[in-house]
């Protein structure tokens, strides 16, 4: 069985006409910064929390947002504090152990407040992963056991036939060739220890007795079976937007040497220049 990673780097396929959002003030879980491995963890498009927000969690998140921070920045907590937050959220929502709760996740149902909307796609990767009713029915013919579907609402009582996907799957470690997995003792995150410039290849781990068409793998993200790729291809040309499927057997990563301080300054200056240019030039097209 061939598996494919879901590559979401196609930023030029953004649909400006489809921007669902939460009603009222946007609430999200804090992001995590680990001082040991120097990584920041925030968001995962396969693990949103679109359920109604329990009042206790709403009050808790609003209290967190009162902490001092830079303007327009996320609330950031330590790995230890986020583990306590994760447990609080799991209990309040009544989530099972296999439901992932990740830093930086938006909370609450999504609304598309439009009178009319006809998508030019069947599957779309925006901030999260969306399926039309037709695409959802096609995927459900495979009888996946680890998917949840949440509607995009148009009012408090009516919704579009557009569905947000949640993959109920704890991340697994894929087998790798060319390096070895190393786990951070503080945050529990995984990284690959390998010589510089040595190609690293991946293989899907044994799923066990239960066949799964949707897997979440460290270092690769969402991985789907060839059955899923075939079903989505059957929806027609151009039906899948904002993502592409790459065989896991063709994925190759390399560990590169860290940049020097001079290179870091040059990268930062170039980034600041690009952001300033983007703020000046990029404007979404007007909606009709």
C-alpha positions as CSV (number, residue, x, y, z in Angstrom):
1,X,0.0,0.0,0.0
2,X,1.4,3.4,-1.1
3,X,1.1,6.3,1.3
4,X,1.3,10.0,0.4
5,X,2.1,13.1,2.4
6,X,-0.4,16.0,2.2
7,X,1.8,18.9,1.0
8,X,0.2,22.2,1.9
9,X,2.8,24.5,0.6
10,X,0.7,25.7,-2.4
11,X,0.1,29.2,-1.0
12,X,-0.7,30.6,-4.5
13,X,-4.0,28.6,-4.4
14,X,-5.5,30.6,-1.6
15,X,-9.2,31.2,-2.0
16,X,-9.9,34.8,-1.0
17,X,-13.6,34.2,-1.3
18,X,-13.6,31.5,1.4
19,X,-12.5,32.9,4.8
20,X,-14.6,31.3,7.6
21,X,-14.0,32.6,11.1
22,X,-15.3,32.3,14.6
23,X,-18.2,34.6,15.8
24,X,-17.2,37.3,18.1
25,X,-13.7,37.5,19.7
26,X,-11.3,34.9,18.3
27,X,-10.1,32.5,21.0
28,X,-7.1,30.1,20.7
29,X,-4.9,28.0,22.9
30,X,-1.5,29.5,23.7
31,X,1.5,28.5,21.8
32,X,4.5,26.7,23.4
33,X,8.1,27.6,23.4
34,X,10.6,25.1,24.7
35,X,13.9,26.6,26.0
36,X,15.6,23.2,25.9
37,X,15.2,22.4,22.2
38,X,14.4,26.1,21.2
39,X,11.3,25.2,19.3
40,X,8.0,27.0,19.1
41,X,4.9,24.8,18.7
42,X,1.7,26.3,17.3
43,X,-1.2,24.9,15.3
44,X,-1.9,21.8,13.3
45,X,-4.5,21.9,10.5
46,X,-5.5,18.3,11.2
47,X,-6.4,19.0,14.9
48,X,-8.7,22.0,15.2
49,X,-11.3,22.3,18.0
50,X,-14.5,23.3,16.3
51,X,-16.8,22.2,19.1
52,X,-18.7,24.9,21.1
53,X,-16.4,26.3,23.7
54,X,-17.3,25.3,27.3
55,X,-17.9,28.5,29.4
56,X,-15.1,27.5,31.8
57,X,-12.6,27.3,29.0
58,X,-13.8,30.6,27.5
59,X,-13.1,32.3,30.9
60,X,-9.8,30.6,31.3
61,X,-8.5,31.6,27.8
62,X,-9.6,35.2,28.3
63,X,-7.7,35.3,31.5
64,X,-4.6,33.9,29.8
65,X,-4.9,36.7,27.2
66,X,-4.5,39.3,29.8
67,X,-0.8,38.4,30.3
68,X,1.8,40.9,29.1
69,X,3.0,40.2,25.6
70,X,4.1,41.9,22.4
71,X,1.3,43.5,20.3
72,X,-0.4,41.0,17.8
73,X,1.6,38.1,19.3
74,X,0.4,34.8,20.7
75,X,0.3,34.1,24.4
76,X,3.3,31.8,24.9
77,X,3.7,29.3,27.7
78,X,6.2,26.6,28.8
79,X,5.8,22.9,27.9
80,X,5.0,22.2,31.6
81,X,2.2,24.8,31.8
82,X,0.7,23.6,28.5
83,X,0.5,20.1,29.7
84,X,-1.7,21.4,32.6
85,X,-3.8,23.4,30.0
86,X,-4.2,20.4,27.8
87,X,-5.6,18.4,30.7
88,X,-8.0,21.2,31.7
89,X,-9.3,21.3,28.1
90,X,-9.6,17.6,27.7
91,X,-11.7,17.3,30.9
92,X,-13.9,20.3,30.0
93,X,-14.6,19.0,26.5
94,X,-14.7,15.3,27.5
95,X,-12.2,14.3,24.9
96,X,-10.8,10.8,24.7
97,X,-7.0,10.2,24.9
98,X,-6.6,9.9,21.1
99,X,-8.0,13.4,20.5
100,X,-5.0,15.7,20.0
101,X,-5.0,19.1,21.7
102,X,-2.2,21.1,20.2
103,X,-0.8,24.6,21.0
104,X,-2.1,27.6,19.1
105,X,-5.3,25.9,18.0
106,X,-8.4,28.1,17.3
107,X,-11.4,27.4,19.4
108,X,-15.1,27.2,18.4
109,X,-17.3,26.6,15.3
110,X,-16.5,28.4,12.0
111,X,-18.9,30.7,10.2
112,X,-19.0,31.9,6.7
113,X,-21.3,34.9,6.9
114,X,-22.3,35.2,3.2
115,X,-25.7,35.2,1.5
116,X,-24.4,32.9,-1.3
117,X,-21.2,30.9,-1.8
118,X,-20.4,28.3,-4.4
119,X,-16.9,26.8,-4.0
120,X,-14.8,26.1,-7.1
121,X,-13.3,23.2,-5.3
122,X,-14.3,19.9,-3.5
123,X,-11.3,19.8,-1.1
124,X,-9.5,22.9,0.1
125,X,-6.6,23.5,2.5
126,X,-7.0,27.0,4.0
127,X,-6.2,27.5,7.7
128,X,-7.7,24.0,8.1
129,X,-8.9,21.2,5.8
130,X,-12.3,21.6,4.2
131,X,-14.5,19.2,2.2
132,X,-17.8,19.7,0.3
133,X,-20.6,17.3,1.1
134,X,-19.8,15.5,-2.2
135,X,-16.1,15.1,-1.2
136,X,-17.0,14.0,2.3
137,X,-19.4,11.3,1.0
138,X,-16.6,10.0,-1.3
139,X,-14.2,9.7,1.6
140,X,-16.7,8.1,3.8
141,X,-17.1,5.3,1.3
142,X,-13.7,4.1,2.6
143,X,-15.2,3.7,6.1
144,X,-12.4,5.6,7.9
145,X,-12.7,5.2,11.7
146,X,-10.7,8.2,12.9
147,X,-12.3,11.2,11.2
148,X,-14.7,13.8,12.6
149,X,-16.7,16.3,10.5
150,X,-17.9,19.7,11.6
151,X,-20.0,22.0,9.4
152,X,-19.1,25.5,8.5
153,X,-22.1,27.6,9.7
154,X,-23.9,30.4,7.9
155,X,-26.2,31.3,10.8
156,X,-26.6,29.9,14.3
157,X,-29.1,27.3,13.1
158,X,-28.1,26.7,9.4
159,X,-24.9,25.6,7.9
160,X,-23.3,25.2,4.5
161,X,-22.6,21.8,2.9
162,X,-19.0,22.4,3.7
163,X,-17.2,20.4,6.4
164,X,-14.1,20.9,8.4
165,X,-12.0,17.8,9.0
166,X,-10.5,16.6,12.3
167,X,-8.2,13.6,12.3
168,X,-8.5,11.8,15.6
169,X,-5.0,10.3,15.6
170,X,-2.1,10.7,17.9
171,X,1.1,11.3,16.0
172,X,3.3,8.2,15.2
173,X,7.0,8.0,14.5
174,X,7.8,6.9,10.9
175,X,10.8,4.7,10.3
176,X,13.7,6.7,9.0
177,X,16.9,5.9,7.1
178,X,19.9,8.1,7.5
179,X,19.4,9.3,11.1
180,X,17.6,8.5,14.3
181,X,14.8,10.0,16.3
182,X,15.7,12.0,19.5
183,X,13.0,13.2,22.0
184,X,13.4,16.4,23.9
185,X,13.3,15.6,27.7
186,X,11.4,18.9,28.5
187,X,8.7,19.2,25.8
188,X,8.6,15.7,24.5
189,X,9.0,16.9,20.9
190,X,10.9,14.8,18.4
191,X,13.7,15.8,16.1
192,X,16.1,13.8,13.8
193,X,19.7,13.5,14.7
194,X,21.7,13.0,11.5
195,X,24.9,14.1,9.9
196,X,24.7,17.3,7.9
197,X,23.7,16.9,4.2
198,X,22.9,13.2,4.5
199,X,19.6,12.3,2.8
200,X,16.9,11.2,5.3
201,X,14.1,8.9,4.0
202,X,10.9,7.9,5.7
203,X,8.7,4.8,5.8
204,X,5.1,4.5,7.1
205,X,5.1,2.5,10.4
206,X,3.1,-0.7,10.8
207,X,-0.5,0.4,11.5
208,X,-1.4,-2.8,13.2
209,X,-4.6,-4.8,12.8
210,X,-6.7,-1.8,12.0
211,X,-6.2,-0.4,8.6
212,X,-6.0,3.4,8.5
213,X,-6.3,5.7,5.5
214,X,-5.4,8.8,7.5
215,X,-2.2,9.0,9.6
216,X,-0.4,11.8,11.4
217,X,3.3,11.2,11.4
218,X,6.2,13.2,13.0
219,X,8.2,15.1,10.5
220,X,5.6,14.5,7.7
221,X,2.3,15.7,9.0
222,X,-0.9,14.2,7.5
223,X,-0.3,11.1,5.5
224,X,-3.1,9.4,3.4
225,X,-3.3,6.1,1.7
226,X,-3.5,5.6,-2.1
227,X,-7.2,4.8,-1.7
228,X,-7.8,8.4,-0.5
229,X,-5.8,9.8,-3.3
230,X,-7.7,7.8,-5.9
231,X,-11.1,8.8,-4.4
232,X,-10.2,12.5,-4.5
233,X,-8.8,12.2,-8.0
234,X,-12.2,10.8,-9.0
235,X,-13.9,14.1,-8.1
236,X,-12.5,15.7,-11.2
237,X,-9.7,17.9,-12.4
238,X,-9.1,21.0,-10.2
239,X,-11.3,19.6,-7.4
240,X,-8.4,19.6,-4.9
241,X,-7.1,23.1,-4.1
242,X,-4.3,24.3,-1.8
243,X,-2.6,20.9,-1.4
244,X,-1.0,18.1,-3.4
245,X,0.0,14.5,-2.7
246,X,3.6,13.3,-2.6
247,X,4.5,9.6,-2.2
248,X,6.3,9.1,1.1
249,X,8.8,7.0,-0.7
250,X,9.9,10.1,-2.7
251,X,10.2,12.4,0.4
252,X,13.8,13.2,1.2
253,X,15.0,15.6,3.9
254,X,18.5,16.8,4.8
255,X,19.8,18.4,8.0
256,X,21.6,21.6,7.1
257,X,24.3,23.4,9.2
258,X,22.9,26.2,11.4
259,X,23.4,29.7,9.8
260,X,26.1,32.0,11.1
261,X,25.2,35.2,13.0
262,X,25.9,37.2,9.9
263,X,23.6,35.0,7.9
264,X,20.9,35.3,10.5
265,X,21.1,39.1,10.4
266,X,20.9,39.0,6.6
267,X,17.9,36.7,6.7
268,X,16.2,38.8,9.3
269,X,16.8,42.0,7.3
270,X,15.5,40.4,4.1
271,X,12.4,39.1,5.9
272,X,11.6,42.5,7.4
273,X,12.0,44.1,3.9
274,X,9.7,41.5,2.3
275,X,7.1,41.9,5.1
276,X,7.1,45.7,4.6
277,X,6.7,45.3,0.9
278,X,3.8,42.8,1.4
279,X,2.0,45.1,3.8
280,X,2.3,47.8,1.2
281,X,1.2,45.9,-1.9
282,X,-0.9,42.8,-0.9
283,X,-4.5,43.5,-0.7
284,X,-7.3,40.9,-1.1
285,X,-9.5,41.4,-4.2
286,X,-12.9,43.0,-3.5
287,X,-15.7,40.7,-2.8
288,X,-18.9,40.9,-4.8
